[in-house]
């Protein structure tokens, strides 16, 4: 499938895993609404044959919250990146975890703002040299699973696109 | 006022409503939702600080008496449905998420299918649709309150809490035999250009008191296009427009040009 993601990037891998998981789960695809924000991962919404919403930067979770409240039968999936979900949308992330209104949030964490040119993100590891931290990032990074767990998320998991199970 | 109109990037029209009482806060909130549903556009609800903190009697009608305008939902089967196709009014029919339409919403330049399409032709068509769906219905969206405009030599254009200060000033002026009329903007955006143009042909001057140093006065001046003089009565806030009377009825005679002069600094 032709796509916009760079060679070697893990986003396509996650989309592949997500699509396979949907098929395997035998869930009614009509019941799924996929909501993304802005950024590399934000473009996922444009590649799925589902009701899909490419929303404003950082606001995927508020949009998804509205969808879920309007129609609780929908399986609402938020699919976005670390910059979108934990920086500009950081407050929405922790409050979604606190509220537990049955959203599934998939955060593809590439540790940086990639599509805009490699700027430091809240997830960028300390001392990393980026386009906005030429002498190394001077701030500690968010640990997102710990953050959302502390905020009350009922299920939290993390894995790497480097090691996926092949079918 | 300008941020409500120009708050985002891109080119679009927006709707903004300016209540001047708690009752209108209730009534116009319903109107705001109805406009939003009908035109599929955010509606700005512009309570100023004073209106936002007011306490007055509010009559809340029974729920069944409140008119609710639902958004247009598509009746087409999914294989015939194009999410951004319109029948000429610029407002597409929406599909319910979960009904199997697989429709896509994006802020990127998109065509009738809803998917990104970055050609200049698509961009032009999209922006013109977003604008025209509001401008074509502007007469219906632009809510105005008018009083004594038939013989008015001076028209006071106001909105929000300032319109209630202006009301008293207009009444006092009328008592003194001055031919002053009232035009209150209940809808500030889209701006009532057509009405201002009409009035500019029959009146000598517009006076625009505002609880800021002059924002909507620029729109009035632009729409009047030199056919009638336009005078701002700016006031930074913190008190009522105390010297509004001087400004309203002496300023046009003195032929001041519109400009940022605080009402407080004028003679009383």
Interface residues (C-beta under 8 A of the other chain):
Chain A: X30 X31 X33 X38 X45 X46 X49 X50 X51 X52 X53 X54 X55 X56 X67 X71 X73 X74
Chain B: X95 X96 X97 X98 X99 X100 X101 X102 X103 X104 X105 X106 X107 X108 X115 X116
